[in-house]
Amino acid sequence: MCIIAAKAAGVAMPDRQTIRNMWDHNPDGAGIMYVENGMVRVEKGFMKYKSFAKKLDQLEKRLDMTKTPVVMHFRITTHGGTKPENCHPFPIYHKNKMATKTDLAMAHNGIMRQFEPPRGSDINDTQVFI
């Protein structure tokens, strides 16, 4: 099952070894959402740990990560292929973009069986739900 790490404002980020462990156990891609200037920023499609760690480094230089609410999602492929577009989180009300600002986004754990993609499709259940 996928791993979701949700960190509230005022709570320290998990240490890098914990983040690396989440990646190693769920290596099919990752994404992150965080609040900046009153909007939810979604950045996803990290298919290698090195690129995800680089994004975290960039965020730490720009934001106070303890004050910033953050959700990280580490994927194990279920529906759809193992590709950047199928990584969580997903913006709501917007076309599924790899990086976007929105007022609402989501990530979930498990399978949404009532929203199964069409047979032969390479999208995942979350894209059908949204």
Protein Blocks (a to p, Z undefined) as FASTA:
>chain_A
ZZdddddehiacddfklmmmmmmmmmnbccddddeehiacddehiabfklmmmmmmmmmm
mpcfklpccdddddddfehcddfklpccddehiacdfbdcdfbdcddedjdfklcccehi
abdfklmmZZ
